[in-house]
Amino acid sequence: MSRFVEILNNHEYELTVESFKQMLHEMTLRLEAGAGHIEMAFPYFVTKHAPVSGVRSLIDYQVTFIGEIRKASR
């Protein structure tokens, strides 16, 4: 499990669709696996301004990334 945590730490500053794909690929290589599955769920906060008062506040969105990779068998 520590290799997986290390992979997560390598991508801690920016999570994008592309970095998530890279994380899946890295995981299968490091764990020497033919397939892998990662699920992540977290709140993501965006600053919004109220239309009338202009007051700033944080709106939270629940984000989920689910990915699976399978290497072709030969």
C-alpha positions in Angstrom: 0.0 0.0 0.0 2.9 2.4 0.6 3.7 2.5 -3.1 0.2 3.6 -3.8 0.4 6.4 -1.2 3.7 7.5 -2.8 1.9 7.8 -6.2 -0.8 9.9 -4.6 1.8 12.2 -3.0 3.5 12.7 -6.3 0.2 14.2 -7.6 -0.9 16.1 -4.5 -0.7 19.7 -5.9 -2.8 19.4 -9.0 -5.5 16.8 -9.9 -6.7 17.0 -13.4 -8.3 14.4 -15.8 -4.8 14.0 -17.4 -2.9 13.6 -14.1 -5.6 11.1 -13.0 -4.9 9.1 -16.1 -1.2 9.3 -15.5 -1.8 8.1 -11.9 -3.7 5.1 -13.1 -0.9 4.2 -15.5 1.8 4.8 -12.8 -0.1 2.6 -10.3 -0.2 -0.4 -12.6 3.5 -0.1 -13.4 4.6 0.4 -9.8 2.4 -2.4 -8.5 3.2 -4.6 -11.5 -0.5 -5.2 -12.1 -2.4 -5.9 -15.3 -5.3 -3.8 -14.2 -6.1 -1.1 -11.7 -9.0 0.9 -10.3 -9.0 4.2 -8.4 -11.9 6.1 -6.9 -11.6 9.5 -5.3 -14.3 11.7 -3.8 -13.8 15.1 -2.2 -15.4 18.5 -1.8 -14.3 21.2 -4.1 -14.9 24.8 -3.1 -15.5 27.7 -5.5 -15.8 31.4 -4.5 -19.1 32.9 -5.8 -20.5 36.4 -5.5 -24.1 36.9 -4.7 -25.9 38.6 -7.6 -27.5 41.4 -5.6 -25.4 42.0 -2.6 -22.1 41.1 -4.1 -21.1 39.2 -1.0 -18.5 36.5 -1.6 -19.0 33.0 -0.3 -17.8 29.5 -0.9 -20.0 27.0 -2.7 -19.0 23.4 -2.3 -19.4 20.8 -5.0 -18.9 17.0 -4.4 -16.4 15.8 -7.0 -15.8 12.1 -7.8 -13.1 10.7 -10.1 -13.4 7.0 -11.0 -10.9 5.4 -13.3 -10.0 1.9 -14.4 -7.2 0.7 -16.6 -6.7 -2.8 -18.1 -3.7 -3.9 -20.1 -4.5 -5.9 -23.2 -3.6 -9.6 -22.7 -1.4 -11.1 -25.4 
